[in-house]
Amino acid sequence: EAAVQEARDDYQEDLFDYQEKEAQAEAKKLNDAAKMEHLALMKEANLEGVETLHNEMFAEDAEHSKLKLLSFWSDLVEDSKEVFHGLMTDFTKSMLALHQQKTKEKKRFAYN
């Protein structure tokens, strides 16, 4: 038992690092699973891409790089992002509620 305690003392920091890495890996695994589940739900509800639409619009805009040079442009983009996020959140909640209702109705009328 003394040898075990001595080894434990010698490698305590390594053991803590290993346990921390395992905990982080498990948390990442759970987070990734939750993201995949969310993306699957969004795809099922035909809402795929709604959450990234604002960023994609600006990324694909050829004039955006030129407009960045304007001093007020970044403020406008941030303001539009905030407004878009609020509208997108409301829209997504409404559409997911309708999707849930539609799914329940389909189950009610499905053949068993």
C-alpha positions in Angstrom: 0.0 0.0 0.0 2.9 2.4 0.7 4.3 1.7 -2.8 0.9 2.5 -4.3 0.7 5.8 -2.3 4.3 6.7 -3.3 3.5 6.0 -7.0 0.3 8.0 -6.7 2.2 10.9 -5.2 4.8 10.8 -7.9 2.3 10.8 -10.7 -0.5 12.8 -9.1 0.0 15.8 -11.5 0.0 13.4 -14.5 -3.1 11.7 -13.2 -4.9 15.0 -12.8 -3.9 16.1 -16.3 -5.2 12.8 -17.7 -8.5 13.0 -15.8 -8.9 16.6 -17.0 -8.3 15.6 -20.6 -10.8 12.8 -20.3 -13.4 15.2 -18.8 -12.8 17.7 -21.6 -13.1 15.0 -24.2 -16.3 13.7 -22.7 -17.8 17.3 -22.6 -16.8 17.8 -26.2 -18.4 14.5 -27.2 -21.6 15.5 -25.5 -21.5 19.0 -27.0 -20.9 17.5 -30.5 -23.8 15.1 -30.0 -26.1 18.0 -29.0 -25.0 20.0 -32.0 -25.6 17.1 -34.4 -29.1 16.5 -32.8 -29.9 20.2 -33.3 -28.7 20.2 -36.9 -30.8 17.1 -37.6 -33.9 18.7 -36.1 -33.3 21.9 -38.2 -32.9 19.8 -41.3 -36.0 17.8 -40.6 -37.9 21.0 -40.1 -36.5 22.5 -43.4 -34.7 25.2 -41.4 -31.2 24.1 -42.4 -29.0 27.2 -42.9 -31.3 29.7 -41.3 -28.9 30.2 -38.3 -25.9 30.9 -40.6 -27.7 33.0 -43.2 -26.5 36.4 -42.1 -22.9 35.4 -42.0 -23.1 33.7 -45.4 -24.8 36.7 -47.0 -21.9 38.9 -46.0 -19.2 36.3 -46.8 -20.6 35.9 -50.3 -21.0 39.6 -51.0 -18.3 40.8 -53.4 -18.8 44.4 -52.3 -18.4 43.7 -48.6 -14.6 43.9 -48.6 -14.9 47.3 -50.1 -17.6 48.5 -47.7 -15.5 47.5 -44.7 -13.3 50.5 -45.5 -16.2 52.8 -44.5 -15.9 53.9 -40.9 -19.5 53.2 -40.0 -19.9 49.9 -41.9 -18.9 47.6 -39.0 -21.5 49.3 -36.7 -24.2 48.8 -39.4 -23.2 45.1 -39.8 -23.3 44.5 -36.0 -26.7 46.3 -35.7 -28.1 44.2 -38.6 -26.6 41.0 -37.0 -28.4 41.8 -33.7 -31.7 42.5 -35.5 -31.4 39.4 -37.7 -30.5 37.2 -34.7 -33.7 38.3 -32.9 -35.9 37.8 -35.9 -34.2 34.5 -36.7 -34.7 33.3 -33.2 -38.4 34.2 -33.2 -38.9 32.6 -36.7 -37.1 29.4 -35.7 -39.1 29.0 -32.6 -42.3 29.5 -34.5 -41.3 27.1 -37.3 -40.1 24.4 -34.8 -43.4 24.7 -32.9 -45.3 24.2 -36.2 -43.0 21.3 -37.1 -43.7 19.7 -33.8 -47.4 20.1 -34.3 -47.2 18.7 -37.8 -45.2 15.7 -36.6 -47.8 15.0 -33.9 -50.6 15.1 -36.5 -48.7 12.8 -38.8 -48.3 10.3 -35.9 -52.0 10.6 -35.1 -53.0 9.7 -38.6 -50.3 7.1 -39.4 -51.1 3.5 -39.8 -49.8 1.2 -37.1 
